[in-house]
Amino acid sequence: MPIKTILKAACVAVAAALSPLAFVGQAHAELFVDVRGGNFQPLPIAIVDFGGDPQGIQVAGVITNNLSRSGLFVPLDKAKFPESQLDFDSNPNFAAWKATGVQALITGRVTREGGKLKAQFRLWDVTSGQQTIGQQYFTDPQSWRRVAHIISDAVYTKVTGDKGFFDTRIVYVDETGPKDKRRKRLAIIDQDGANFKALSNGDSLVVTPRFSPNSQEVAYMAFGGGDPKVYKLDVASGRRDVVGNFPGMSFAPRFSPDGSRIVMSLQEGGNSNIYVTGANGGAPQRLTSTSAIDTSPSYSPDGSQIVFESDRGGGQQIYVMGADGSGQKRISFGGGNYSTPVWSPKGDLIAFTKQSGSTFAIGVMKPDGSGEKILAEGFHNEGPTWAPNGRYIMFFRDPSGSGGPKLHMVDVNGRVDVPVPTPGYASDPAWSPLLTDLRQ
């Protein structure tokens, strides 16, 4: 079907020099995957190599990998394609594609215009023979992977009704060297493990990096040259500012939902308490006051509450309090110790690490402590971080304890457990917000 209508784009230019995209064609079909339903079945889909520029094959490959890793799509093997190449401006042979069992089909074209890369794609409902979505993008050729991620997000959103999560990045602690002399530095990758970049030189030990929920800023701790310092790093510009130099020890700095504050724990003697300070510095305000160890604070997405871990009851458990420190109450009561709680961006769940003997598990529970569900367990799983759509969790795993940690991703339904490739050992991941939501 020739492209008949071009509607004005609804999205904005982003830092990677993507131009506004345009929707093409009229949506008629109702491709849909109910990710919450009990009778879930992944959607059979085919992603044909994009025609035009040779880079189109790479774009289609990234889209295929993204959709497959999400657990919601089953891409058809290329060997079973009834049409290996398709004219972007013509209808596919729907009868032939339907015979393969696929319900959705992605076609596309990549060309070069005036030094820019132009990428177009169309999502087809094979059953009805109708186009459901079509878009085009202009960008710098070096940003072709971002185009593939944004296309993946568009398909994911159209089929599930949820926001995508592919056009995101992960900041984490890159670990190299022997186990007793590990060099730990900040690093960043795309959510699929591509585009590795070191953000620190490894001269100082760095731990607990955390992305701001609404910007490409990262808060983290660094040890070296005296007391530990809490830093704020702008990933885009590389600017690094000291939030505070706190005597003794500080742990787990994390941004408030609006990015204006940072909550953390400060050690005083043998105990630690939760404090909050401005993201640009200032005197910390104390929120808890116990003789226990209170740490790992995380805001609810509306900023009204904070979840944290404490051993005030004799073992590590999860507590919730108001953002001003009021109404502190325990919510975890299962066997074992609970730690590293993180509130979902949707507000419906809290992720955590749970230790029972030598088993470390990643799980979720509702904010009142009910509905506990274990998503992954083994010798060592730790440090959950949420995708911005609240449906996936990344963490680090050392399955044997003899090697080193690596990153893994699970979904909240326990259907997905996939590795995230990194060049070396990796721990303490933190997921960025969607890049396309930043209005840069």
N, C-alpha and C positions, 0 to 999 in steps of 0.2 A: 504494500500500500504506500503510495507516494506520500511524502510529508505535505499535508495540506494547510496546517495551521501552526503558527509559531506564536506562543503566548509569552508575554513579558516575564522575565525572570523574577523570582521572588527572593533570591539569595544575593549576598553581597560579595564584593571582592575581598579576598583574604590575603594574608601576608605573602603567600607563595605566588602571588601575581595571577591568581585565577580571575578571569573576568566573570561577570554575572552569567549564570547559565540560563538556557532557555528551554522551556517545556515545549515539546512538539507532539502534535497529534492529539486525539481526543480519547480520554480514558473511558472504556466501556466495561472491561472485564473485572472480575472480583477474585483475583488471586489472593488467598489469605491463609496464613498459618496461625492457628490458635496456640500460642506458646504456653498458655496457662491451662489448657484443657487436659483431661486425664487420658484421652485417646490420641495423644499427639503422634503425628507422623511427619518426618521431615519431607520437604517439598522436592520432588525430582525436578532438576533443572539442567539445562544445557547452556554453556557459555562458549559461543563460537569465537574463534580468533578474529580480532578486529581487522578489517581490511585497510588498504591504503599504505601508510608508513609501516616499515617492519617493526617499529616499537609497539604497534597494535597488538602483536602476539604477546608481548610482555604485559601490557595492560590487562588483557583477558586472563593471563595466568595469575596475576595478583588477585583479580576479582574472584576467580575460581578458588584460590587458596583461602581467601577471606570467608566466603560463603560456606565452604566446607568446614572450616574450623569453628564456625558458629554453632554447628550441630543442628541447624534448622533447615539445611539444604543438602541434597545429595546430587552433586554434579555428575552428569553422564560422561562415561569414558569416551574420549575422542574417537576411538576405534569404532564406536557404535553410531557416530554421527551419520545421518542419511545425506547431509549436505555439509561438506567440509568448509566451503566458502560461500558467503551469501552477499548479494548486492544489497547494500544498506538501504537503498531507496525502493526495494521491491519486497513483496510478501514472501516469507518462507513457505515451503511446502508443508503446510500444517498437518496434512494426513500422514506424511512420512514421519514427521516428528512425533505425532501422537502415537504412532505404532511403536516407538521406542519406550514409551511409558512416561516421558517427561510431561510436566504440566506447565512449565515456564521455559522461556527461551530468551537469551540475551544476545543481541547482535550489535555491532558497532563499527566505527570507522575512525582512523587516526590520520590526520594530514598535517602538513606544515604550511603556515601562511604568514609571510612577513616575519620570519624568525620565531613565530609562536607555534606552539603545538595546539591543534584543534582536535578535540576528542568528542565524538558523538556516540550515544548508545540508545537502544530501544529495548524495553522489556515487553515481551509478548505473552499473552495467555494462549497456550497452544490449544486448549479445549475449545475456546470460543473463536479463535483465530483473530483476536483483537489486540491492538497495542494498548498497554496499560499506562506506560510512562515513557517519555523520551526527553533527553536533555543533551545540551552541548556545552563544552567548556573550552576556553582559551587560556593557555598558561605557558610559562617558560618550559622548554623541553626537559630541563632537569627536574621538574616537579611532576613528572608523569606518574610516579607512584601515588602522589596525593590525589591525582585525578582518579586512579583506580580505586583508592579508598573511598572517595566521595561517591563514586558510582555504586560501590558496594553498599554504602550507607543508604543511598536512595532506594536501592532494591530492597534492602532489609526493612526500611521504614514502610515502603509500599506494601510489602507482603505481610508484615507482622503488626503494623500500627504503632510500634515502638520506635524510639530514636535509635539510630545506628551507633556504632562505637568504633568503627574502623579508622576514621580519620583522627586518631589520637596517638599520643606518645606515652612512653613509660620511662620515668627516671628511677634509677636503682643504684645499688652499691655494687660496683664491678670489683671482683676479688681475684687477685693473681698471686702467684708465688706459693711456697710450701705452706702447709696448714698451720705451722707454728710461727710463721712470719708472713702472714697475709698482708698484701698491700691493698688497701681499700680506697677507691676513689669514686666520685660521682660519675655516672654515665647516663646516656639517654638513647633510646631506640624507638622506632615505630612499634605499634602494638603487636605487629607480626614478627618482630625481631630484626627488621632491616634498618639501615641507616644508623649504625652505631656511631656514637660520638662521646668522647671523654669530656667531662665538664670540670674536672679538677685533675691536678697532676699527681696526686697520691702522696705528697709530702706530709700532709696531715691526715689523720684518721677521720673519716666522715661516716656518719650513721644517720638513720631515720630521715631520709628525704621525704617531703610531703608537698604535693602540688596544691596550689590555690584552686578552689572550686570554680573560679571565674576569670582566671588569667593564666599566663604561662610563667608564673613565678613559683619558685620552690623554696620552702623553708627546710633547713637541715642543721645538724650539729657538726662541729669540727673540733678535734682535739689537737693541740699543738701550741707550744709557746706559752704555757700557763693554763689558766682556767678554760674550760670549754666555752665556746661561743656559739650562739645561734645566729645563723646567717640567712639572708634572703637573696636569692639569685634570680635575676631576670634571664630566662633561657634564651630569648631572642637577641638581646643586646649583649649578654655576658656580664652585665653590671652586678656586682656583689656588694651588699651592704650588711653591716653588723647590726642585728636587732638588739642584742644585749650581750654583755660579758658577765656571766653569773658565777659568783664564787661557789666552790664546791663542785657540784655536778648538776646538769640539767638533762632532761630526756624528752624525746618524742614531741617536738614542736609541730603544731598543726594549725592551719588557717581557720578562721571563722567562715561561714558561707559567703559573706560579702567581701572577704579578703582584708578587712580592716583591722582584725585582731589576730593574735597568735596565742594559743593555749598550750601549756607545757607543764611538766613537773620539775620541781627544783628540789634537790636533795639537801637536807639539813641534818647533819649527824647521821644517825642510822635510819632516819625516816625520810620520806619525800611527800610533798603535797602539790596540788594542782594550782597553777597560777595562770593569769591571763595578762597580756601586755599588748600595746599597739603594734601593728605590723611594721611601723617605722621607728619603733623604740618607745621608751618611756618606762616609768616605774611599774613593776609587775603588781597586780592585785591578787591577793590570796583568795582561793575559792574553797579549799578544804583545809582542815586543821586537825590532824590526827597524829598518833604516834606510830602509824603504820606506813606502808609504802603505797601511795596513790600515784598512778602513772597512766600513760597511754590514753589521754583524753581525746575525744572526737565529738564534734558538734552534730546535732541533728540538722537536717537541711534547712529548716526554718530558723535556726540559730537560737531556739528557745531552751534547748536542753543540751547536756553534755553526758556522754557515756564514758566510763573510765574503768580501770581495773584497780583493785585494792585487796590487800591481805589482812584488812582490819578484823576479819572474822576468823583468822587462823590460817587461811589458804587463799590463793588468788581467785577472786570472783569478780563478776561484772556488776557495776553499780551505775545508776542514772541519777542525775541531779539537774536542777534548773541552771541556766547559764550564769546565774549570780551565785551559785553554790548552795542554793536552798533545796530542801526536800530530798536529801540523799537517801537512796534506797537500793537494796540489793535486788537483782533480777535473775541471776543464775543460781540454780540449785541442784544441778546434775552432779554425778560423781566426777571427780577429777578437778583440775585447776583450769580456770579460764583466764585468758589474757588477750592483749592487742585488739580490743573491740573497735569496730569502725562502723559508723552509721551509713546506711545505704543512701544514695542521692535521692531515691524515691521516698525515703522516710519509713518504709514498711518493714525493714529488716535491719538487724545488727549482725555483722560478720565477726567471727572471733577465732582464736586458737584455743584448742582444748587439749590438755595433757592428762593422760591416764596411764601411769606407769611409764613404759618406754614408747608409747604410742602418742603421736601428735596429730590432731585432726583439725581441719578447717570446717567450720559450720556456720549456720545462721540461726537466729531466733528473732521473734517479734520484740518490739521495744518493751513489752511488759514481761519478757522472759519466757513466754509460751511458744509452742511450735518449734522447739529445737530440732534442727536437722543437720546431720553430718554429711558433708559433700566430698571430702577426701580425707584419708587417714593413712598412716604409715609410720615409719621410724621417725621422720622429722618433717613436718609441714608447719609453716609459720608465716606470719606477716601478711594477712589479707589486705587487699586494696580493691575498691569497686570501680568497674567501668562506669562512665558517666550516665549510661542508661539504666543502671541498677540491676542488670540481669547477669552480669559476669563478674567473677572475682579472680584476681591474680594473686599469687603467693609464691614463696620459695620453698623448695623441697630438696632435702638431702636424703635419698632413699636408703643409703647404707651407712652413712656417717663416716666413711673412710675416704671419700673423695671431696666433694664440695657441693654447695647448693646451686640449684638451677631454678629458673622460673617456670611456672605452670599456670594454666587457666582452666577454671571450672565454671559451670553455669549454676544458677540457683536451684535448678531442678535435678542436678546431679547426672545429667545426660552427657556432659562434655567434660573431658579431662585431657588437655592437650599440652605439650611442652611449648615454651616460647624460646626460640633459639637465641643464644647470646654467645659472643666469642670466647668468654671465660666464665668463671663461676659468677653467680649473681644472687643477691639477696636484697631484702627490704625494698620491694617495688612500690611505686606510687603512680597511679593512673592520672593522666591529664584530662581536663575537660575537652570536649570536641573542639578542634581547631576552627571549624567552620562556624561555630557559635560565637566567636570572639569579636566579630565586627571590627577587625583590624584594618 
